[in-house]
Amino acid sequence: MTVEKRPVEEVIKELGLPPESKFLGYVIHLPNEDEFLGFIKETSAAVKRGFVKTPQAAKVYHSYKRALRDAGKCKQKAEPNLLFDIGTQFAAVPVD
């Protein structure tokens, strides 16, 4: 489920999030490690990736396609998640 194809309010309601939740973009989650991609830097010689423990510190993408592209550059299983600010914390939700 990407919000590019559906209204944000509809996605928030379907997920059971508070109505005042705000969609912030996409983050890349590594489910086996329970970490998030914090940064990715590419040069002609190497791809450097850094990982963080919380979605608040993760690299935020405004495009699902770019998040999916960078997820594919991770050696570990990595998948784009929707990122919401739900008031007291952030919520990362897998994209169907």
N, C-alpha and C positions, 0 to 999 in steps of 0.2 A: 504494500500500500504506500504509494508516494502521494504527497500532498499536491504535486504538480498536476495530478489527474483528478483530484477531488477537492472540494472546499475544505479548508482547515477546520472550520467549525464542525463539519460532519465527521472528520477523523477524530477530533477531540471527543465528541459525544460517543462515537463507537468504541473508543478506547476506555471510556469511563473516567476520563481526566476532568478536573475541575473546569467549569466553563470559561474561567478567566485565564486558562493556560495559553501560553504563547509559543507558537512554532518558531524555533530558532534556526533550523536547517537540518543537515545530516551529519552524523559522526560515524566513524568506522569502529565497530566493536569486534574484538577478538574473543569469542565466547569461551574457548578452551582455557584461555589465560585470564579471562574476565578483566581485560584491559581495553584501552581505547588508543587509537592512533593520535599522538600528540603533534607530530610533525613528520614531514617527508621532504627530503631534499635530494634532487637528482643532479649529477654531474655526468660528464662523458665517461668517467671511470667508475662511478659507484652510485648506489641508491642508499641514502641514510634514512632510517626510520627511528622515531622515538615513541615510546609508549607511556601512557599515564593511567592512573588508577580510577579516575572519575570522569564522567562525561563533561563536567564543568571545565576541565582542563584540556579537553580534546580539541583537535582541529575541527572547525565547523565549515561545512561545505554548503553552499547555497544551491548547488546543482546535484541532483541525484546521479547523473551520468559521471560527473567528476569524482564523486565519492566512490562509485562503483569501480571506476578506472583505478583509483589509488588503492582500493581494497584488493584488487587483483595484483598489485605490486608487493603485497605482504606475503612472506613465506608461510605464515600460519593461516589457519582458516580466519577470514575476515569478512565482515558483512556490514553494509550500511544500515544505520539505525536512524529513526526520526528522533530529533532532540526537541524537547519541550521544557519551558520554564513553567513549573506548576505552582509557583509562589514561594514555597518554603525550600524547594530543591529542584534539581533538574531530573527529567525522566528520559531515558533512552529506550526507544521501542523498536523492535525488529521490523523491517520492511517485509511485507508478505510477498 
